Amino acid sequence: MIKILKNREFVNASWLIVGKVIQMILSFFISIFTARYLGPSNFGMINYASAYVAFFTSLCTLGINAVIIKDFVECPQEQGKTIGTTLVLRVLSSVLSVIMITTIVAMVDHGERETIIVTILCSIALVFQTADTFTYWFQAQYKSKITAMATLFAYVAISIYKIILLVLI
């Protein structure tokens, strides 16, 4: 029984690791292409906006990722309630974070309309990160293959979209 459990855990973790490694490699090459194409000032503006988003990402997760996985495993009969509560809390915290980022950037970079718009567009990604809740549910069910493949597919699609935008603009 322990060997089977460890094998399931190994396969589950392997899917997560392989997916993240492929995403990191893709991200590396997309970043290089983007930096070369946009140049220092425009790429710097995107990184400036990304810094705000990275800072507020920890606020949006509310530190509940490990807690919800534990809850999924320990209370399987209340998984729907856990998912619903987590989604509501994370959507609220994400929307508040977008508002705070917009307010801070509008005050710090007063009059720089382009910087404010880029930062708002980057910060909207925080709202979409609420879908990570489902990833944790799949992890608790030892079905990381599904989320790893879906996440990788979405990441590849977004990467292709970024390349198309860079080439056409």
Secondary structure as UniProt FT lines:
FT   HELIX           2..61
FT   TURN            62..63
FT   HELIX           65..74
FT   HELIX           76..78
FT   HELIX           79..108
FT   TURN            109..111
FT   HELIX           113..123
FT   HELIX           125..128
FT   HELIX           129..131
FT   HELIX           132..140
FT   TURN            141..142
FT   HELIX           144..168
//
